[in-house]
Every structure is written in C-alpha cells, then in structure tokens.
C-alpha cells in the first residue's frame, strides 16, 4: 500500500505539473467561492488556470480579472475550495484554503511580465467579466488594440494566492478507491478516510 507521505508528495508533484508551462490534466481547476449580493448563500463555481504551486509555502496561485465577481467574493470571504480531475490517471484532488489578493505591486508586475502575451490580451477588454453584450464579438479584443484605455490591460490584472489548509486525494481506479486527507497544523498531517 502507498504511504501517506508518498501521496502528499504526489499531490504536490501534480500541482507543480499543472502549474508548469505545458498543459496537463490538472492545469484547469474548478474554484468555488461564496456568493455575495444577489447570490448570497449560493456557491459560485468557475474554472481557473493554475499558475503556480509553492510546496514550501503551502500555496497555489491563479490569475484573474480584478473586476470579476470572484475577486469581490474573495475580498468579502477569502475561503475558497478547488477541485481538479485527472481522468487519465483516475485521480481527483481537492484543495481548501484562504485566498489573498496580491497587493504587492512589484510582485504583481513581475508575474505580469513573466506571463504569456496571448493570455494577457484578455485583460484589455473594457468590459468586466459577466457584462451583458449584444454579440459575442463585442467582447473580443484585438491583439493590437487598446480597448481599456490603460495600454496593456495591466490595471485589470489580478494575482490570487491561495494559502492551503487542506489537501484531499482520491484515487478512483477500478481496483479499489483510496482517499486521503492532509491538514496543515504544525506541518502537514495525513490520514486515510473512506472514499
């Protein structure tokens, strides 16, 4: 039987691969926040792209538009849960933690400068995510255009770091499901739980 320490290492390896330069099954995650305003009390789920996995700091990060509902929700309640699924390896990983919106301008600029240019185009749109549009094309931004007035979209760019409190591993292979949970107290502590 696989040891819990090996499972913990496998989780972080999967996170590092998901955040790496090549797309992997664990690059895109479903992220759930708590709704506010009209959606108060209703979980809000969307897909985010894993951009960094910091095992030493016990954190992951993703980028988003600062005008998005998820940023407002995380400012109101920083608790967040994420789920990733690797069907090829019959593996599900769940994460829970507290989000921090990056306020360090030098760090934010460094992340922006290291990002791929084709992904940064998304931040040039003058429309906040979820804004009603007459046509889908109305929300498109030409790679050469300056549609938001700030030149490159940097003003709309947001880095979200999630300091993790809980990791969960679920092996759903046909020869018997196995599930383990890891909680951060004074270091990470793991235990087997029923699948």
C-alpha positions, 0 to 999 in steps of 0.5 A: 500500500502507498504511504501517506507521505508518498501521496502528499508528495504526489499531490504536490508533484501534480500541482507543480505539473499543472502549474508548469508551462505545458498543459496537463490534466490538472492545469484547469481547476474548478474554484468555488467561492461564496456568493455575495449580493444577489447570490448570497448563500449560493456557491459560485463555481468557475474554472481557473488556470493554475499558475503556480504551486509553492510546496514550501509555502503551502500555496497555489496561485491563479490569475484573474480579472480584478473586476470579476465577481470572484475577486469581490467574493474573495475580498468579502470571504477569502475561503475558497475550495478547488477541485481538479480531475485527472481522468487519465490517471483516475485521480481527483484532488481537492484543495481548501484554503484562504485566498489573498489578493496580491497587493504587492505591486512589484510582485504583481508586475513581475508575474505580469511580465513573466506571463504569456502575451496571448493570455494577457490580451484578455485583460484589455477588454473594457468590459468586466467579466459577466457584462451583458453584450449584444454579440459575442464579438463585442467582447473580443479584443484585438491583439493590437488594440487598446480597448481599456484605455490603460495600454496593456490591460495591466490595471485589470490584472489580478494575482490570487494566492491561495494559502492551503489548509487542506489537501484531499486525494482520491484515487478512483481506479477500478481496483479499489478507491483510496482517499486521503486527507492532509491538514496543515497544523504544525506541518502537514498531517495525513490520514486515510478516510473512506472514499 
